[in-house]
Amino acid sequence: MNFNTNPIWFRSFSVFLLLHAALCADAQQDDGAFDQQDTGSDADVALASGSGLQVNFNDGAASFGIQAMAQPMIGWTKTDLDSTAAMGTEIRNAFFSFHVADRDRGLSMVVRGDMGATQPLLDAYVDWDSGSGWKVRAGQFRSPLNNREMTFFEGRLAMTRRSALSRNFTQSGREFGVTVQRSFGNADGFQVVPTLAVTSGDGLNSFGSLSNDPDAGGCKVGGRLDLLPFGPMDLTSSVATQPEDEFRMALGLAASYNFGASGPTGESHRAWSMYDSDGADQFPEYLKNVLDVVMRYKGTSLMVEYVNTAAYGLQGAVTNSSTGTLLMPTEISTYMVLGSAYNVQLSHVLASGWAGTVSFSQMFPEFSDLNTGSILPVEDVLGACLTRHIEGQAIKIQLAGEYVSRPDFPEQTGWRVELMTQFSL
């Protein structure tokens, strides 16, 4: 197995990031604060470890900045049927982002791309903050309707990759649409944060690349309700980047309904087609329910996630319009990820920058006992990761291992070890 499919300029880019991050790290003050440089005008340039380059105007009322992140890695995989382990290398992510903000008007914009992807645009959205608790986001962004881990940025994961739950029940986790959020409660105590979202339901670049490739199916509607009984906490990272002196907890509930899903997890652009008796599109409806909880104290963080999915609107669906082949009972599980799963992840970060994480996930297909060929496998995944943080988020070195058990597929049962280095500027 060889993952080394990236062109040479990607590898050069990662080397550049390494050198630049090292230089930036040396230039930082001990507290990691911005280094301010007087430009002789009303603008100052700020550079921080892992936070990129930012230019501030009018005493910080407006700003723009750039950030970059690369994650080169080497991995070893071995199944129970292999006699030797296979080794491969890749650059998992090569992100470049640009952001601007007008704080007086509560407006900001982010554009982020993955330079190694065939569809490089990841995020392109505008935020508006009313200053009184209302927040609106419009564009392409990480959806709040998925499990908690999928709301975290790729550079802030506790492991080298997302959990088996996230990998099976989502794809990119990004959609085009709009969200509205409102915070209620005491700023230092109990808080309730509801979020409503309406998205295209077709994932990344959901409107296709050509005029004859329009949005497929209907839209996706849903919401997330976060309860923070002990006050606000950082919900942007899998680990406690800023250790909490007091116990913190966030209980999250999310649900979404896709009125016409054209892919396995309800975020694909016409991955397959289904029809009614007249040959017109008839995509199934897809329901996803999520329950998650995050608890933190000092440098310890516990995250528990549960997801359940189901499909509706299948009556009379045809899989081949030319032959009129009806969709058989339980056959939908060969097209869509149906069933439930949970993931438990425990992490601890030391003041020295070392961190350890263990995780366990289980998948339960809806029709596992009927031998239907469900695309959601019966699967148990046990993982562990050792992380070294250098200069905050500027450099991160991770060694992770994962054992995957798939009783129905012994050729896919085995282990994976990855050594990944993350460079951010």
N, C-alpha and C positions, 0 to 999 in steps of 0.2 A: 504494500500500500504506500503510495507516494502522494503527499499533499502539496508538494513543491511545484505549484502551477502558477505562481505569481511572477511577473516579469521583473527584471533586474532593478528597474527604477523603484519598485516597492522596497526592495532590500536596502537600496541606497537611502531611501526615505527614512527607514527605521534607524540606520546608522546615524543619519543627521539628527534624528530625534534624540538618540542616546547622547551624542556629543553636546547638543544644545541643552538637554536636561541637566547634564553634569555641570555645564558652565553656569546654568541658572541656579542650580543647587548651591554652588560655591558662592554665588553672589548674594544669597539670601541672608537676612538677619536671623538670629537664633529663634525668634518668635515666628518666623515665616511670614512676616508682614510684607506689604507691598514696598518695593523700592521706588520712591518718587523721584522723578527727574524734572527739574525746571527747564522748560523749553523756551523760556523767554516770552511766552504768551499766556493766554488764559487757559491753556491745556497742559496737563501733566501726563506723563507716561508711567504706567504701573505694571510691574512684572512680579508675579508670585509663583511659588512652587506649585506646579500642576494646575494652575489656574489661567495660564496663558498671558498674552499681552493685552493690556487695556489702556485706552486713551480716554481721559476724563476732561470734560469741559464745564465751565461755569460752576466750579466748586462741586463737581460730581453730579450736577443736574442732568447732564447728558453724557453718553459714553458710547464707544464702540470698541470691539476687541476681537481677537482671533485666538483659537485654541487648536491643538492637534494632539492626536494620540495614536500610537502604534502598539500592537501586541504580537510580536514575533514569538513563535513557540516551536518546540520539538516534542513529538509524542511517540509512544510505543503502545501497540495494541496486540492482544493475543486472545483468541477464542479457545474453547475447550477442545476443538477439533484441529487446532494448529499445533505443529510441533515447535515452531519458533515464533518469536514476536516480530511484528512488522514495525518499521520506524518511518516516520514522515515529518516534514517540516512545513510550516505555513506562516503567513501573517494573518492572524485571525481577523483583526480589524485594523484599518488605517483611516482614522477619522480626521476630518478637517472641518472646523465650524467657524461661523462668523456671527456676531451678535451686536445689536445696537439697542440703546435704551434712551427714552426721554422720560425721566422720572417725574418731572413736573406734571406731565399729562398721564402718567401711569402706563405708558406704552413701551413695549419692548418687542424685539423680533430676533428669531434664531433661524439660521440656515446651517444644516449639518449634512455632510456627505461621507460615504465610505468609498475611498478611492480604489478599493480592491473589488468592489461589487459590480455585477453586470448592470444593475440599476442603482447608481451611486447615491441618489437623493434619499436621505433618511428622514430628516426633519426640516420643515419649512413652515413656521407658524408665527402668529402675532399674538401677544398677550396684552390684556388690558386689566389693570388693577384699579378699582374705584377708590381705594383707600379706606373704604368703610366695610370691607369684608367680601365684596363681590369681585370675582375674577372670571374673565372670559378668555378662552383660547380658540383660535380658528386657524385651520391649515392642516398640515400633515404632522402627526405627533404620536408619541407613545400613548396608547389608549389607557384610560383609567379603569376600563371594564374587565381587565384580565386579573390574574392573581398578582399578589403584591410584588413578587420578584420581577415580573415583567414591567413594572413601573420604574424599576431602577435602571439607570444608565449603565451601558456595557462596561464602563471603566470602574464601576463601584460595586462589583460583585465579590462575594466572599470566595467563590470558587473560580476556576479557570473558564468554566462554561456554566450556562444556566442549568437548573435542575431538570431531571427527567420529566417532571410534571410540566414545566414550562416548555420543554422541547416537543412534547407530544401534543399539548393542547393549544399551542400558539405557533405562529411562524415568526414574523418580525415583531409582532405586537404593536405595529404602527398603522394608523389609519388616517384618512382624510375626513375632516368634519369639524364640529364645534363642541366645546364643553362650557358649562356654566357652573361655577362653584361659589358657595357661600359658607362662611364660618360663623358659628353661633357659640356663645358661651363666654366664660371668663378667660381673658388673655393668659392668665397664669394658672388656671384651674381646668375644670371639666369643659371639654369642647366637643361640638358636633359639627362635622364637615361633610355636607352632602354635595355630590357632583352629578350633574346630568350630562349625557353625551348623545349626540346624533352623528353617526359616521356613515361613510359609503358602504361599509361591510365588505370591501374588496381588498383591504390591505394596502401595501405600498403601491404608489402610482396607479391608483385604482381605475383611472379613466382611460387606460390603454395608451399606446403610442401612436395610433392612427385613428382617423375619423371614423373608420368602419369597425373600430374595436371599442365600443362604448362600455360604460359601467354595466356590469352584469348583475341581475337579481335586484332586490330592493335594498333599502337602507337598514342600518343597525341602530337600534335605540337601546338605551340602558342607563344605569346609574351606579354610583358607588356611595356608600355611607360609611364614614370613618368616625369612630368614637374614641376620644382620648380622655379617659377619666381622671388621669393624674397630671394633665397639662400637656403643652405642646412638646413634640419631639422631632428629631431628624428622621424623615421618611424618604430620604434620597439615596440611601446606601444599605447594602445587606449587613454591614457591620457597624459597630458604634464608632464612627470616626471621631466624635467628640464624646468621651465617656460621660455618662449621666451620673451626677452625684446622688440623685434620687431616682426611685423606681419609676419607670415610664412604660406605658402600654398603649397600643393602638389596635382596636378591633375593627376589622373591615368586612363589609358585606357588599358584593357586587353582583349584578345580573345584567344580561344583555340578550336581546332577541333580534336575530337577523331575518328580515323578511325576504328571503331568497338568497341562500348561500350557494356559491359556486365553487367551493373548495373544501378541503377536509376539516378545517378549523373555523370556518366562517370569516376568513380574512384573505381570500384568494380571488384573483381575477380570472374567472372562467377556467379553472383547472380541469373541469369536465362539464358536460352539458346533460340536462334532462329535459324532457318535453311532455306536453299534454297530448291528447289523442289527435289534435289538429296539427301537431308539429311545432307549436309555439313553445317558447321556453317555459319550463315549470321547475324552478329551483326549490329545493326543500327549505323549510324554515328551521332555524338552529337556535336553541336555547342554551345558554351557559350561566351557571350559578357558581359563585365563588364565596368562600369564607376564609379569612386569614386573620392571624393575630401576630403582632410583633411585641416582644417584651424586652426591655433593656434595663440593666443596672450596672453601674461602674463600666467596665469594658466588656461585659457579657451581653450577648444578644441572642434571643431565641425567636425563631420564626416558624410558624406552623400554617400550612396552606391546604385547602381542600377545594376541589372543583368537580362539578357534575355537569354533563351535557346530554342533550336529547334532540331528536329531529322530529319535525311535524310537517304536515302538508304533503304527504306522500301518496295520497289516494289517486290512482290513475296515472302515476308518473311512468314515463316511457324512457328507457335508456338508449334506444336506437330508433330514431324517427323514421328511417326507411323501412325497417322490418316490424315496427310497432311492438318491440319487446318490452313487456311490462316489468317494472321493478318488483322483484319478489320480496316477500316478508323477510326481514333481517338482512337483506342484501345491502341496505343503506349503510351498514357498518363497514362495507368494503369501500365506500366512498367518503364517509365522514368519521371523525373521531368521536365515538359515542361511548360513554361510560363515566367512570369516576376515578379519582386519584388523590393521594395526599403526599405532602412533602414536609419533612421536619428538618430544620437546620439550626445548629447550635454553634456559636462563634464566641471567641474571646480574644480581645486585643490588649497587649501589654503596652505600658508606657514607652518601652524601648522600640516599639514599632513592629514587633513580632506578633503574629496572629495565627490561631489555629481554628479550623472549622471541621465539623463532621455533619453528614447529612444522610437521610434515608427517604426513599420514595417508593411508592407502590402504585401500579396501574391495575384497574379492574374494568375490562371491557364489558359492555352491556350484554353482548351475546357470546360470551367466552365458552359457554357449555354447549353451543350448537355447532361448533366447527364451521363457522361462517366465513372464515378468512378475514376477520376484523383487522383493520389497519392499526387499531390500538391494541398492542400486545399485552398479554399477561406478563408483567415485568416487575422485578424488584431491583433497586439500585442503591448500593451503599457507597458513599464517597467520603473522602477526607482531603484536607488541603492545609499546607503550611505556607504562610505568607510573610514576606519581609517588606515593610513599608519604609521607603527612604525619602526624606524630605516631604512628608505628607503623602500626597497623591502623585508627586512628580515621577517617582520610580517605584515600581512594585514588582517583586519577584515571587512567583508562586510555583510550588510543586504539589500537584494534585493527583490522586488516584481514585479510580472508580471501578467497582465490580458490578456487572450487569448480569442478572439471572433471568433468562427467558425459557421456561420449561418446555414450551412448544417449539422452540427454535434453538436447539443445542448448538448449531453453527454460529449463532449470534450471542451465545453465552460466553462471557470472558471478562477480561479486565483491560483497563486503559490507564496509562500514566502520562501526564503532561507536565512539561517544564516551560512556563511562560513568563516573559518579562514585559512589563508595560511601561512605556515611556510617554509622559504627558508634558506638554508645555502650553 
